[in-house]
C-alpha cells in the first residue's frame, strides 16, 4: 500500500512539473499538449489536485486563465458550487488583468481573484482609462455569468462605478 501511494504521489508530481513546463513555454502547441495531457488523465481527482496546485504557483495570468477554463469545462463534477464561484471570479479577474498593459499587471495581480477590488483600485489610483477598459470587459463578461451572487455583486459595483464615472 505504501509503495502504491509513493508511485501515485510521484506520478502526480511528475505530471504537475511537466504541465508547468509546457504552460511556461511560449509555444502555443505546448498549451495544446498540456490540454491533451489534462484531458487524458483518467483520475479526475488527481487532475483537480494538479490544477489546484498549479493555480497556487506564480503563473502568468494567461496560464491561470487556461487552467481555470479547463477546470470549469472538464471537471465540473469535482467542483463544489463555492469553488466554482471562486474560479469564475478568478477567471473574470484574469481577463480583467489582461485588459491592462503588461507592465502594470504585476501591481494588480494580487487582486486576480477579486475583480471588483481590482476595478476599485484602478479608480483609486486614477487609472481611469484602464478602469474603463476593465469595466467594459466586465460588462460583456457578466452577460454570460450564471452565478447569481456574482451577478448581484457586479450589478451593485456597476452602479457605483457609473456614478463615479459620471463625475469624471
Secondary structure, 3 states (H helix, E strand, C coil): CHHHHHHHHHHHHHHHHHHHHHHHCCCHHHHHHHHHHHHHCCCHHHHHHHHHHHHHCCCCHHHHHHHHHHHHHHCHHHCCHHHHHHHHHHHHHHHHHHCCCHHHHHHHHHHCCCHHHHHHHHHHCCCHHHHHHHHHHHHHHHCCCCCHHHHHHHHHHHHHHHHHHHHC
